[in-house]
Amino acid sequence: ANFIAVASGNYHTMGLRSHGTIGAWGMCDVEQCDVPPPNAGFTAIAAGDSHSLALRGDGSIAAWGSNESAQLDVPAPNTGYVAMAAGLLHNLALRLNGSIVGWGSQVVVAPSALTDLVAVAASGSHSLGLKPDGSIVAWGDDAHGECIVPTPNTGFVAIAAGEFVDAWGSV
């Protein structure tokens, strides 16, 4: 299959092939596995609860699946993105200048001074951003310690967010 990346939602999974096409499988009851045509030119993928995202080589984002919380409504202009993350019912997209855009339900507003990110991650009710210096910024619901980044907050090279837990937390 030559998948170069994988993404897993609650009930579906996607793989990005080396030639820019996407394969999707699992529970596909709300079209979250139905990649919009043309299925070509994609550079990154993300899977939410019952929706899917893909970043095109031109910097635009394709979104498909369930739209009960406006998670498919990518804000205009849909251009200039370099990365994205799918949460439970919300999404984040990262622009080349390090700023982020969020949409969908439970959109957790990022700190206003947050403009220098190199990566983003989204979960059910909190989000993460990776800064160029290797530190992590977390915001949103902190009911289970999801936004308490351990010290020292340095040297991180990647981030991922789960429903109620991140790599350093526990439920």
Chimera marker file (.cmm) of the C-alpha trace (Angstrom):
<marker_set name="trace">
<marker id="1" x="0.000" y="0.000" z="0.000" r="1" g="1" b="0" radius="0.5"/>
<marker id="2" x="3.008" y="2.316" z="0.536" r="1" g="1" b="0" radius="0.5"/>
<marker id="3" x="1.295" y="4.501" z="3.128" r="1" g="1" b="0" radius="0.5"/>
<marker id="4" x="3.532" y="7.351" z="4.287" r="1" g="1" b="0" radius="0.5"/>
<marker id="5" x="1.131" y="8.585" z="6.972" r="1" g="1" b="0" radius="0.5"/>
<marker id="6" x="-1.898" y="7.260" z="8.833" r="1" g="1" b="0" radius="0.5"/>
<marker id="7" x="-4.701" y="8.966" z="10.751" r="1" g="1" b="0" radius="0.5"/>
<marker id="8" x="-7.314" y="7.398" z="12.972" r="1" g="1" b="0" radius="0.5"/>
<marker id="9" x="-10.698" y="8.826" z="13.937" r="1" g="1" b="0" radius="0.5"/>
<marker id="10" x="-13.077" y="7.218" z="16.406" r="1" g="1" b="0" radius="0.5"/>
<marker id="11" x="-14.325" y="4.574" z="13.980" r="1" g="1" b="0" radius="0.5"/>
<marker id="12" x="-12.379" y="5.081" z="10.764" r="1" g="1" b="0" radius="0.5"/>
<marker id="13" x="-8.783" y="5.138" z="9.597" r="1" g="1" b="0" radius="0.5"/>
<marker id="14" x="-7.033" y="6.752" z="6.641" r="1" g="1" b="0" radius="0.5"/>
<marker id="15" x="-3.690" y="6.248" z="4.971" r="1" g="1" b="0" radius="0.5"/>
<marker id="16" x="-1.806" y="8.675" z="2.735" r="1" g="1" b="0" radius="0.5"/>
<marker id="17" x="0.064" y="6.984" z="-0.083" r="1" g="1" b="0" radius="0.5"/>
<marker id="18" x="3.445" y="8.169" z="-1.333" r="1" g="1" b="0" radius="0.5"/>
<marker id="19" x="1.891" y="9.375" z="-4.596" r="1" g="1" b="0" radius="0.5"/>
<marker id="20" x="-0.627" y="11.664" z="-2.846" r="1" g="1" b="0" radius="0.5"/>
<marker id="21" x="-3.796" y="9.556" z="-2.811" r="1" g="1" b="0" radius="0.5"/>
<marker id="22" x="-5.785" y="8.528" z="0.252" r="1" g="1" b="0" radius="0.5"/>
<marker id="23" x="-7.224" y="5.165" z="1.269" r="1" g="1" b="0" radius="0.5"/>
<marker id="24" x="-9.890" y="5.074" z="4.008" r="1" g="1" b="0" radius="0.5"/>
<marker id="25" x="-11.622" y="2.217" z="5.832" r="1" g="1" b="0" radius="0.5"/>
<marker id="26" x="-13.636" y="1.298" z="8.922" r="1" g="1" b="0" radius="0.5"/>
<marker id="27" x="-17.088" y="2.533" z="9.888" r="1" g="1" b="0" radius="0.5"/>
<marker id="28" x="-18.000" y="4.886" z="7.066" r="1" g="1" b="0" radius="0.5"/>
<marker id="29" x="-21.636" y="5.587" z="7.910" r="1" g="1" b="0" radius="0.5"/>
<marker id="30" x="-21.461" y="9.361" z="7.374" r="1" g="1" b="0" radius="0.5"/>
<marker id="31" x="-19.157" y="9.382" z="4.341" r="1" g="1" b="0" radius="0.5"/>
<marker id="32" x="-15.985" y="9.950" z="6.385" r="1" g="1" b="0" radius="0.5"/>
<marker id="33" x="-14.229" y="7.394" z="4.126" r="1" g="1" b="0" radius="0.5"/>
<marker id="34" x="-15.445" y="8.933" z="0.849" r="1" g="1" b="0" radius="0.5"/>
<marker id="35" x="-12.431" y="10.956" z="-0.300" r="1" g="1" b="0" radius="0.5"/>
<marker id="36" x="-13.635" y="13.815" z="-2.527" r="1" g="1" b="0" radius="0.5"/>
<marker id="37" x="-12.470" y="13.750" z="-6.130" r="1" g="1" b="0" radius="0.5"/>
<marker id="38" x="-9.918" y="14.081" z="-7.358" r="1" g="1" b="0" radius="0.5"/>
<marker id="39" x="-8.193" y="11.737" z="-4.922" r="1" g="1" b="0" radius="0.5"/>
<marker id="40" x="-4.754" y="13.122" z="-5.769" r="1" g="1" b="0" radius="0.5"/>
<marker id="41" x="-2.236" y="15.747" z="-4.713" r="1" g="1" b="0" radius="0.5"/>
<marker id="42" x="-2.655" y="15.364" z="-0.942" r="1" g="1" b="0" radius="0.5"/>
<marker id="43" x="0.296" y="15.934" z="1.404" r="1" g="1" b="0" radius="0.5"/>
<marker id="44" x="-1.191" y="15.332" z="4.885" r="1" g="1" b="0" radius="0.5"/>
<marker id="45" x="-4.270" y="13.783" z="6.530" r="1" g="1" b="0" radius="0.5"/>
<marker id="46" x="-6.185" y="14.069" z="9.814" r="1" g="1" b="0" radius="0.5"/>
<marker id="47" x="-9.197" y="12.189" z="11.170" r="1" g="1" b="0" radius="0.5"/>
<marker id="48" x="-11.754" y="13.483" z="13.653" r="1" g="1" b="0" radius="0.5"/>
<marker id="49" x="-14.664" y="11.717" z="15.298" r="1" g="1" b="0" radius="0.5"/>
<marker id="50" x="-16.634" y="11.125" z="12.104" r="1" g="1" b="0" radius="0.5"/>
<marker id="51" x="-15.004" y="13.519" z="9.667" r="1" g="1" b="0" radius="0.5"/>
<marker id="52" x="-11.764" y="13.611" z="7.693" r="1" g="1" b="0" radius="0.5"/>
<marker id="53" x="-9.353" y="16.311" z="6.537" r="1" g="1" b="0" radius="0.5"/>
<marker id="54" x="-6.653" y="16.355" z="3.904" r="1" g="1" b="0" radius="0.5"/>
<marker id="55" x="-4.129" y="19.019" z="3.012" r="1" g="1" b="0" radius="0.5"/>
<marker id="56" x="-3.539" y="19.559" z="-0.691" r="1" g="1" b="0" radius="0.5"/>
<marker id="57" x="-0.194" y="20.508" z="-2.199" r="1" g="1" b="0" radius="0.5"/>
<marker id="58" x="-1.614" y="23.964" z="-3.012" r="1" g="1" b="0" radius="0.5"/>
<marker id="59" x="-2.197" y="24.727" z="0.700" r="1" g="1" b="0" radius="0.5"/>
<marker id="60" x="-5.973" y="24.203" z="0.709" r="1" g="1" b="0" radius="0.5"/>
<marker id="61" x="-7.872" y="21.769" z="2.924" r="1" g="1" b="0" radius="0.5"/>
<marker id="62" x="-10.490" y="19.238" z="1.833" r="1" g="1" b="0" radius="0.5"/>
<marker id="63" x="-13.021" y="18.165" z="4.488" r="1" g="1" b="0" radius="0.5"/>
<marker id="64" x="-15.623" y="15.384" z="4.303" r="1" g="1" b="0" radius="0.5"/>
<marker id="65" x="-17.848" y="13.214" z="6.473" r="1" g="1" b="0" radius="0.5"/>
<marker id="66" x="-20.207" y="14.358" z="9.208" r="1" g="1" b="0" radius="0.5"/>
<marker id="67" x="-20.837" y="18.097" z="9.450" r="1" g="1" b="0" radius="0.5"/>
<marker id="68" x="-23.192" y="18.256" z="12.448" r="1" g="1" b="0" radius="0.5"/>
<marker id="69" x="-20.942" y="20.834" z="14.136" r="1" g="1" b="0" radius="0.5"/>
<marker id="70" x="-19.639" y="22.761" z="11.101" r="1" g="1" b="0" radius="0.5"/>
<marker id="71" x="-16.349" y="20.836" z="11.166" r="1" g="1" b="0" radius="0.5"/>
<marker id="72" x="-16.394" y="20.636" z="7.358" r="1" g="1" b="0" radius="0.5"/>
<marker id="73" x="-16.767" y="24.393" z="6.913" r="1" g="1" b="0" radius="0.5"/>
<marker id="74" x="-13.138" y="25.407" z="6.324" r="1" g="1" b="0" radius="0.5"/>
<marker id="75" x="-13.000" y="29.199" z="6.755" r="1" g="1" b="0" radius="0.5"/>
<marker id="76" x="-12.291" y="31.343" z="3.720" r="1" g="1" b="0" radius="0.5"/>
<marker id="77" x="-9.840" y="31.870" z="2.290" r="1" g="1" b="0" radius="0.5"/>
<marker id="78" x="-9.051" y="28.159" z="2.135" r="1" g="1" b="0" radius="0.5"/>
<marker id="79" x="-5.425" y="28.661" z="1.181" r="1" g="1" b="0" radius="0.5"/>
<marker id="80" x="-1.971" y="29.048" z="2.678" r="1" g="1" b="0" radius="0.5"/>
<marker id="81" x="-2.127" y="26.139" z="5.123" r="1" g="1" b="0" radius="0.5"/>
<marker id="82" x="0.920" y="23.991" z="5.913" r="1" g="1" b="0" radius="0.5"/>
<marker id="83" x="-0.565" y="21.604" z="8.514" r="1" g="1" b="0" radius="0.5"/>
<marker id="84" x="-3.860" y="20.741" z="10.168" r="1" g="1" b="0" radius="0.5"/>
<marker id="85" x="-5.348" y="18.722" z="13.017" r="1" g="1" b="0" radius="0.5"/>
<marker id="86" x="-8.783" y="17.162" z="13.471" r="1" g="1" b="0" radius="0.5"/>
<marker id="87" x="-10.347" y="17.052" z="16.915" r="1" g="1" b="0" radius="0.5"/>
<marker id="88" x="-13.536" y="15.399" z="18.016" r="1" g="1" b="0" radius="0.5"/>
<marker id="89" x="-15.804" y="18.064" z="16.479" r="1" g="1" b="0" radius="0.5"/>
<marker id="90" x="-13.364" y="20.883" z="15.701" r="1" g="1" b="0" radius="0.5"/>
<marker id="91" x="-10.280" y="21.420" z="13.560" r="1" g="1" b="0" radius="0.5"/>
<marker id="92" x="-7.151" y="23.537" z="13.553" r="1" g="1" b="0" radius="0.5"/>
<marker id="93" x="-5.096" y="24.643" z="10.577" r="1" g="1" b="0" radius="0.5"/>
<marker id="94" x="-1.611" y="26.121" z="10.681" r="1" g="1" b="0" radius="0.5"/>
<marker id="95" x="-0.542" y="28.858" z="8.274" r="1" g="1" b="0" radius="0.5"/>
<marker id="96" x="3.005" y="29.379" z="7.021" r="1" g="1" b="0" radius="0.5"/>
<marker id="97" x="3.404" y="32.430" z="9.298" r="1" g="1" b="0" radius="0.5"/>
<marker id="98" x="2.739" y="30.268" z="12.382" r="1" g="1" b="0" radius="0.5"/>
<marker id="99" x="-0.798" y="31.503" z="13.032" r="1" g="1" b="0" radius="0.5"/>
<marker id="100" x="-3.720" y="29.130" z="13.436" r="1" g="1" b="0" radius="0.5"/>
<marker id="101" x="-7.344" y="29.016" z="12.320" r="1" g="1" b="0" radius="0.5"/>
<marker id="102" x="-9.991" y="26.957" z="14.115" r="1" g="1" b="0" radius="0.5"/>
<marker id="103" x="-13.509" y="25.897" z="13.129" r="1" g="1" b="0" radius="0.5"/>
<marker id="104" x="-16.315" y="23.565" z="14.139" r="1" g="1" b="0" radius="0.5"/>
<marker id="105" x="-17.973" y="22.932" z="17.485" r="1" g="1" b="0" radius="0.5"/>
<marker id="106" x="-16.007" y="23.219" z="20.696" r="1" g="1" b="0" radius="0.5"/>
<marker id="107" x="-13.533" y="25.482" z="18.963" r="1" g="1" b="0" radius="0.5"/>
<marker id="108" x="-11.169" y="26.317" z="21.734" r="1" g="1" b="0" radius="0.5"/>
<marker id="109" x="-9.926" y="29.855" z="21.305" r="1" g="1" b="0" radius="0.5"/>
<marker id="110" x="-6.144" y="29.984" z="21.265" r="1" g="1" b="0" radius="0.5"/>
<marker id="111" x="-4.279" y="32.598" z="23.282" r="1" g="1" b="0" radius="0.5"/>
<marker id="112" x="-4.260" y="35.854" z="21.326" r="1" g="1" b="0" radius="0.5"/>
<marker id="113" x="-0.452" y="36.120" z="21.342" r="1" g="1" b="0" radius="0.5"/>
<marker id="114" x="-0.081" y="32.651" z="19.834" r="1" g="1" b="0" radius="0.5"/>
<marker id="115" x="1.328" y="33.213" z="16.361" r="1" g="1" b="0" radius="0.5"/>
<marker id="116" x="4.631" y="31.339" z="16.209" r="1" g="1" b="0" radius="0.5"/>
<marker id="117" x="3.688" y="27.663" z="15.956" r="1" g="1" b="0" radius="0.5"/>
<marker id="118" x="5.272" y="24.932" z="13.858" r="1" g="1" b="0" radius="0.5"/>
<marker id="119" x="2.699" y="22.180" z="14.578" r="1" g="1" b="0" radius="0.5"/>
<marker id="120" x="-0.822" y="21.778" z="15.992" r="1" g="1" b="0" radius="0.5"/>
<marker id="121" x="-2.820" y="18.944" z="17.577" r="1" g="1" b="0" radius="0.5"/>
<marker id="122" x="-6.525" y="18.814" z="18.447" r="1" g="1" b="0" radius="0.5"/>
<marker id="123" x="-8.559" y="16.532" z="20.706" r="1" g="1" b="0" radius="0.5"/>
<marker id="124" x="-12.064" y="16.421" z="22.084" r="1" g="1" b="0" radius="0.5"/>
<marker id="125" x="-11.885" y="19.624" z="24.097" r="1" g="1" b="0" radius="0.5"/>
<marker id="126" x="-8.306" y="20.887" z="24.171" r="1" g="1" b="0" radius="0.5"/>
<marker id="127" x="-5.596" y="21.729" z="21.669" r="1" g="1" b="0" radius="0.5"/>
<marker id="128" x="-1.815" y="21.891" z="21.523" r="1" g="1" b="0" radius="0.5"/>
<marker id="129" x="0.729" y="23.960" z="19.657" r="1" g="1" b="0" radius="0.5"/>
<marker id="130" x="4.438" y="23.315" z="19.205" r="1" g="1" b="0" radius="0.5"/>
<marker id="131" x="6.692" y="26.370" z="19.191" r="1" g="1" b="0" radius="0.5"/>
<marker id="132" x="9.956" y="26.661" z="17.246" r="1" g="1" b="0" radius="0.5"/>
<marker id="133" x="11.972" y="26.451" z="20.479" r="1" g="1" b="0" radius="0.5"/>
<marker id="134" x="10.547" y="22.976" z="21.230" r="1" g="1" b="0" radius="0.5"/>
<marker id="135" x="8.103" y="24.099" z="23.916" r="1" g="1" b="0" radius="0.5"/>
<marker id="136" x="4.407" y="23.201" z="23.956" r="1" g="1" b="0" radius="0.5"/>
<marker id="137" x="1.438" y="25.511" z="24.458" r="1" g="1" b="0" radius="0.5"/>
<marker id="138" x="-1.836" y="23.891" z="25.574" r="1" g="1" b="0" radius="0.5"/>
<marker id="139" x="-5.288" y="25.458" z="25.823" r="1" g="1" b="0" radius="0.5"/>
<marker id="140" x="-8.903" y="24.455" z="26.306" r="1" g="1" b="0" radius="0.5"/>
<marker id="141" x="-10.607" y="22.148" z="28.797" r="1" g="1" b="0" radius="0.5"/>
<marker id="142" x="-8.177" y="21.060" z="31.506" r="1" g="1" b="0" radius="0.5"/>
<marker id="143" x="-10.530" y="18.809" z="33.487" r="1" g="1" b="0" radius="0.5"/>
<marker id="144" x="-7.999" y="15.958" z="33.545" r="1" g="1" b="0" radius="0.5"/>
<marker id="145" x="-4.722" y="17.889" z="33.394" r="1" g="1" b="0" radius="0.5"/>
<marker id="146" x="-4.600" y="17.920" z="29.585" r="1" g="1" b="0" radius="0.5"/>
<marker id="147" x="-3.199" y="21.438" z="29.486" r="1" g="1" b="0" radius="0.5"/>
<marker id="148" x="-0.551" y="21.044" z="32.185" r="1" g="1" b="0" radius="0.5"/>
<marker id="149" x="2.665" y="20.546" z="30.222" r="1" g="1" b="0" radius="0.5"/>
<marker id="150" x="5.363" y="18.877" z="32.318" r="1" g="1" b="0" radius="0.5"/>
<marker id="151" x="8.577" y="20.661" z="33.134" r="1" g="1" b="0" radius="0.5"/>
<marker id="152" x="10.965" y="21.093" z="31.611" r="1" g="1" b="0" radius="0.5"/>
<marker id="153" x="8.818" y="22.247" z="28.695" r="1" g="1" b="0" radius="0.5"/>
<marker id="154" x="11.670" y="22.039" z="26.171" r="1" g="1" b="0" radius="0.5"/>
<marker id="155" x="13.045" y="19.784" z="23.469" r="1" g="1" b="0" radius="0.5"/>
<marker id="156" x="9.765" y="18.513" z="22.033" r="1" g="1" b="0" radius="0.5"/>
<marker id="157" x="9.781" y="17.749" z="18.285" r="1" g="1" b="0" radius="0.5"/>
<marker id="158" x="6.211" y="16.439" z="17.798" r="1" g="1" b="0" radius="0.5"/>
<marker id="159" x="2.831" y="16.636" z="19.530" r="1" g="1" b="0" radius="0.5"/>
<marker id="160" x="-0.344" y="14.538" z="19.658" r="1" g="1" b="0" radius="0.5"/>
<marker id="161" x="-3.555" y="14.994" z="21.645" r="1" g="1" b="0" radius="0.5"/>
<marker id="162" x="-6.023" y="12.369" z="22.832" r="1" g="1" b="0" radius="0.5"/>
<marker id="163" x="-9.597" y="12.674" z="24.047" r="1" g="1" b="0" radius="0.5"/>
<marker id="164" x="-8.687" y="13.334" z="27.696" r="1" g="1" b="0" radius="0.5"/>
<marker id="165" x="-4.962" y="12.737" z="27.783" r="1" g="1" b="0" radius="0.5"/>
<marker id="166" x="-1.718" y="13.711" z="26.101" r="1" g="1" b="0" radius="0.5"/>
<marker id="167" x="1.582" y="11.873" z="26.039" r="1" g="1" b="0" radius="0.5"/>
<marker id="168" x="2.463" y="13.021" z="29.562" r="1" g="1" b="0" radius="0.5"/>
<marker id="169" x="-0.917" y="12.675" z="31.300" r="1" g="1" b="0" radius="0.5"/>
<marker id="170" x="-3.211" y="9.985" z="32.551" r="1" g="1" b="0" radius="0.5"/>
<marker id="171" x="-6.949" y="9.623" z="32.766" r="1" g="1" b="0" radius="0.5"/>
<link id1="1" id2="2" r="1" g="1" b="0" radius="0.2"/>
<link id1="2" id2="3" r="1" g="1" b="0" radius="0.2"/>
<link id1="3" id2="4" r="1" g="1" b="0" radius="0.2"/>
<link id1="4" id2="5" r="1" g="1" b="0" radius="0.2"/>
<link id1="5" id2="6" r="1" g="1" b="0" radius="0.2"/>
<link id1="6" id2="7" r="1" g="1" b="0" radius="0.2"/>
<link id1="7" id2="8" r="1" g="1" b="0" radius="0.2"/>
<link id1="8" id2="9" r="1" g="1" b="0" radius="0.2"/>
<link id1="9" id2="10" r="1" g="1" b="0" radius="0.2"/>
<link id1="10" id2="11" r="1" g="1" b="0" radius="0.2"/>
<link id1="11" id2="12" r="1" g="1" b="0" radius="0.2"/>
<link id1="12" id2="13" r="1" g="1" b="0" radius="0.2"/>
<link id1="13" id2="14" r="1" g="1" b="0" radius="0.2"/>
<link id1="14" id2="15" r="1" g="1" b="0" radius="0.2"/>
<link id1="15" id2="16" r="1" g="1" b="0" radius="0.2"/>
<link id1="16" id2="17" r="1" g="1" b="0" radius="0.2"/>
<link id1="17" id2="18" r="1" g="1" b="0" radius="0.2"/>
<link id1="18" id2="19" r="1" g="1" b="0" radius="0.2"/>
<link id1="19" id2="20" r="1" g="1" b="0" radius="0.2"/>
<link id1="20" id2="21" r="1" g="1" b="0" radius="0.2"/>
<link id1="21" id2="22" r="1" g="1" b="0" radius="0.2"/>
<link id1="22" id2="23" r="1" g="1" b="0" radius="0.2"/>
<link id1="23" id2="24" r="1" g="1" b="0" radius="0.2"/>
<link id1="24" id2="25" r="1" g="1" b="0" radius="0.2"/>
<link id1="25" id2="26" r="1" g="1" b="0" radius="0.2"/>
<link id1="26" id2="27" r="1" g="1" b="0" radius="0.2"/>
<link id1="27" id2="28" r="1" g="1" b="0" radius="0.2"/>
<link id1="28" id2="29" r="1" g="1" b="0" radius="0.2"/>
<link id1="29" id2="30" r="1" g="1" b="0" radius="0.2"/>
<link id1="30" id2="31" r="1" g="1" b="0" radius="0.2"/>
<link id1="31" id2="32" r="1" g="1" b="0" radius="0.2"/>
<link id1="32" id2="33" r="1" g="1" b="0" radius="0.2"/>
<link id1="33" id2="34" r="1" g="1" b="0" radius="0.2"/>
<link id1="34" id2="35" r="1" g="1" b="0" radius="0.2"/>
<link id1="35" id2="36" r="1" g="1" b="0" radius="0.2"/>
<link id1="36" id2="37" r="1" g="1" b="0" radius="0.2"/>
<link id1="37" id2="38" r="1" g="1" b="0" radius="0.2"/>
<link id1="38" id2="39" r="1" g="1" b="0" radius="0.2"/>
<link id1="39" id2="40" r="1" g="1" b="0" radius="0.2"/>
<link id1="40" id2="41" r="1" g="1" b="0" radius="0.2"/>
<link id1="41" id2="42" r="1" g="1" b="0" radius="0.2"/>
<link id1="42" id2="43" r="1" g="1" b="0" radius="0.2"/>
<link id1="43" id2="44" r="1" g="1" b="0" radius="0.2"/>
<link id1="44" id2="45" r="1" g="1" b="0" radius="0.2"/>
<link id1="45" id2="46" r="1" g="1" b="0" radius="0.2"/>
<link id1="46" id2="47" r="1" g="1" b="0" radius="0.2"/>
<link id1="47" id2="48" r="1" g="1" b="0" radius="0.2"/>
<link id1="48" id2="49" r="1" g="1" b="0" radius="0.2"/>
<link id1="49" id2="50" r="1" g="1" b="0" radius="0.2"/>
<link id1="50" id2="51" r="1" g="1" b="0" radius="0.2"/>
<link id1="51" id2="52" r="1" g="1" b="0" radius="0.2"/>
<link id1="52" id2="53" r="1" g="1" b="0" radius="0.2"/>
<link id1="53" id2="54" r="1" g="1" b="0" radius="0.2"/>
<link id1="54" id2="55" r="1" g="1" b="0" radius="0.2"/>
<link id1="55" id2="56" r="1" g="1" b="0" radius="0.2"/>
<link id1="56" id2="57" r="1" g="1" b="0" radius="0.2"/>
<link id1="57" id2="58" r="1" g="1" b="0" radius="0.2"/>
<link id1="58" id2="59" r="1" g="1" b="0" radius="0.2"/>
<link id1="59" id2="60" r="1" g="1" b="0" radius="0.2"/>
<link id1="60" id2="61" r="1" g="1" b="0" radius="0.2"/>
<link id1="61" id2="62" r="1" g="1" b="0" radius="0.2"/>
<link id1="62" id2="63" r="1" g="1" b="0" radius="0.2"/>
<link id1="63" id2="64" r="1" g="1" b="0" radius="0.2"/>
<link id1="64" id2="65" r="1" g="1" b="0" radius="0.2"/>
<link id1="65" id2="66" r="1" g="1" b="0" radius="0.2"/>
<link id1="66" id2="67" r="1" g="1" b="0" radius="0.2"/>
<link id1="67" id2="68" r="1" g="1" b="0" radius="0.2"/>
<link id1="68" id2="69" r="1" g="1" b="0" radius="0.2"/>
<link id1="69" id2="70" r="1" g="1" b="0" radius="0.2"/>
<link id1="70" id2="71" r="1" g="1" b="0" radius="0.2"/>
<link id1="71" id2="72" r="1" g="1" b="0" radius="0.2"/>
<link id1="72" id2="73" r="1" g="1" b="0" radius="0.2"/>
<link id1="73" id2="74" r="1" g="1" b="0" radius="0.2"/>
<link id1="74" id2="75" r="1" g="1" b="0" radius="0.2"/>
<link id1="75" id2="76" r="1" g="1" b="0" radius="0.2"/>
<link id1="76" id2="77" r="1" g="1" b="0" radius="0.2"/>
<link id1="77" id2="78" r="1" g="1" b="0" radius="0.2"/>
<link id1="78" id2="79" r="1" g="1" b="0" radius="0.2"/>
<link id1="79" id2="80" r="1" g="1" b="0" radius="0.2"/>
<link id1="80" id2="81" r="1" g="1" b="0" radius="0.2"/>
<link id1="81" id2="82" r="1" g="1" b="0" radius="0.2"/>
<link id1="82" id2="83" r="1" g="1" b="0" radius="0.2"/>
<link id1="83" id2="84" r="1" g="1" b="0" radius="0.2"/>
<link id1="84" id2="85" r="1" g="1" b="0" radius="0.2"/>
<link id1="85" id2="86" r="1" g="1" b="0" radius="0.2"/>
<link id1="86" id2="87" r="1" g="1" b="0" radius="0.2"/>
<link id1="87" id2="88" r="1" g="1" b="0" radius="0.2"/>
<link id1="88" id2="89" r="1" g="1" b="0" radius="0.2"/>
<link id1="89" id2="90" r="1" g="1" b="0" radius="0.2"/>
<link id1="90" id2="91" r="1" g="1" b="0" radius="0.2"/>
<link id1="91" id2="92" r="1" g="1" b="0" radius="0.2"/>
<link id1="92" id2="93" r="1" g="1" b="0" radius="0.2"/>
<link id1="93" id2="94" r="1" g="1" b="0" radius="0.2"/>
<link id1="94" id2="95" r="1" g="1" b="0" radius="0.2"/>
<link id1="95" id2="96" r="1" g="1" b="0" radius="0.2"/>
<link id1="96" id2="97" r="1" g="1" b="0" radius="0.2"/>
<link id1="97" id2="98" r="1" g="1" b="0" radius="0.2"/>
<link id1="98" id2="99" r="1" g="1" b="0" radius="0.2"/>
<link id1="99" id2="100" r="1" g="1" b="0" radius="0.2"/>
<link id1="100" id2="101" r="1" g="1" b="0" radius="0.2"/>
<link id1="101" id2="102" r="1" g="1" b="0" radius="0.2"/>
<link id1="102" id2="103" r="1" g="1" b="0" radius="0.2"/>
<link id1="103" id2="104" r="1" g="1" b="0" radius="0.2"/>
<link id1="104" id2="105" r="1" g="1" b="0" radius="0.2"/>
<link id1="105" id2="106" r="1" g="1" b="0" radius="0.2"/>
<link id1="106" id2="107" r="1" g="1" b="0" radius="0.2"/>
<link id1="107" id2="108" r="1" g="1" b="0" radius="0.2"/>
<link id1="108" id2="109" r="1" g="1" b="0" radius="0.2"/>
<link id1="109" id2="110" r="1" g="1" b="0" radius="0.2"/>
<link id1="110" id2="111" r="1" g="1" b="0" radius="0.2"/>
<link id1="111" id2="112" r="1" g="1" b="0" radius="0.2"/>
<link id1="112" id2="113" r="1" g="1" b="0" radius="0.2"/>
<link id1="113" id2="114" r="1" g="1" b="0" radius="0.2"/>
<link id1="114" id2="115" r="1" g="1" b="0" radius="0.2"/>
<link id1="115" id2="116" r="1" g="1" b="0" radius="0.2"/>
<link id1="116" id2="117" r="1" g="1" b="0" radius="0.2"/>
<link id1="117" id2="118" r="1" g="1" b="0" radius="0.2"/>
<link id1="118" id2="119" r="1" g="1" b="0" radius="0.2"/>
<link id1="119" id2="120" r="1" g="1" b="0" radius="0.2"/>
<link id1="120" id2="121" r="1" g="1" b="0" radius="0.2"/>
<link id1="121" id2="122" r="1" g="1" b="0" radius="0.2"/>
<link id1="122" id2="123" r="1" g="1" b="0" radius="0.2"/>
<link id1="123" id2="124" r="1" g="1" b="0" radius="0.2"/>
<link id1="124" id2="125" r="1" g="1" b="0" radius="0.2"/>
<link id1="125" id2="126" r="1" g="1" b="0" radius="0.2"/>
<link id1="126" id2="127" r="1" g="1" b="0" radius="0.2"/>
<link id1="127" id2="128" r="1" g="1" b="0" radius="0.2"/>
<link id1="128" id2="129" r="1" g="1" b="0" radius="0.2"/>
<link id1="129" id2="130" r="1" g="1" b="0" radius="0.2"/>
<link id1="130" id2="131" r="1" g="1" b="0" radius="0.2"/>
<link id1="131" id2="132" r="1" g="1" b="0" radius="0.2"/>
<link id1="132" id2="133" r="1" g="1" b="0" radius="0.2"/>
<link id1="133" id2="134" r="1" g="1" b="0" radius="0.2"/>
<link id1="134" id2="135" r="1" g="1" b="0" radius="0.2"/>
<link id1="135" id2="136" r="1" g="1" b="0" radius="0.2"/>
<link id1="136" id2="137" r="1" g="1" b="0" radius="0.2"/>
<link id1="137" id2="138" r="1" g="1" b="0" radius="0.2"/>
<link id1="138" id2="139" r="1" g="1" b="0" radius="0.2"/>
<link id1="139" id2="140" r="1" g="1" b="0" radius="0.2"/>
<link id1="140" id2="141" r="1" g="1" b="0" radius="0.2"/>
<link id1="141" id2="142" r="1" g="1" b="0" radius="0.2"/>
<link id1="142" id2="143" r="1" g="1" b="0" radius="0.2"/>
<link id1="143" id2="144" r="1" g="1" b="0" radius="0.2"/>
<link id1="144" id2="145" r="1" g="1" b="0" radius="0.2"/>
<link id1="145" id2="146" r="1" g="1" b="0" radius="0.2"/>
<link id1="146" id2="147" r="1" g="1" b="0" radius="0.2"/>
<link id1="147" id2="148" r="1" g="1" b="0" radius="0.2"/>
<link id1="148" id2="149" r="1" g="1" b="0" radius="0.2"/>
<link id1="149" id2="150" r="1" g="1" b="0" radius="0.2"/>
<link id1="150" id2="151" r="1" g="1" b="0" radius="0.2"/>
<link id1="151" id2="152" r="1" g="1" b="0" radius="0.2"/>
<link id1="152" id2="153" r="1" g="1" b="0" radius="0.2"/>
<link id1="153" id2="154" r="1" g="1" b="0" radius="0.2"/>
<link id1="154" id2="155" r="1" g="1" b="0" radius="0.2"/>
<link id1="155" id2="156" r="1" g="1" b="0" radius="0.2"/>
<link id1="156" id2="157" r="1" g="1" b="0" radius="0.2"/>
<link id1="157" id2="158" r="1" g="1" b="0" radius="0.2"/>
<link id1="158" id2="159" r="1" g="1" b="0" radius="0.2"/>
<link id1="159" id2="160" r="1" g="1" b="0" radius="0.2"/>
<link id1="160" id2="161" r="1" g="1" b="0" radius="0.2"/>
<link id1="161" id2="162" r="1" g="1" b="0" radius="0.2"/>
<link id1="162" id2="163" r="1" g="1" b="0" radius="0.2"/>
<link id1="163" id2="164" r="1" g="1" b="0" radius="0.2"/>
<link id1="164" id2="165" r="1" g="1" b="0" radius="0.2"/>
<link id1="165" id2="166" r="1" g="1" b="0" radius="0.2"/>
<link id1="166" id2="167" r="1" g="1" b="0" radius="0.2"/>
<link id1="167" id2="168" r="1" g="1" b="0" radius="0.2"/>
<link id1="168" id2="169" r="1" g="1" b="0" radius="0.2"/>
<link id1="169" id2="170" r="1" g="1" b="0" radius="0.2"/>
<link id1="170" id2="171" r="1" g="1" b="0" radius="0.2"/>
</marker_set>
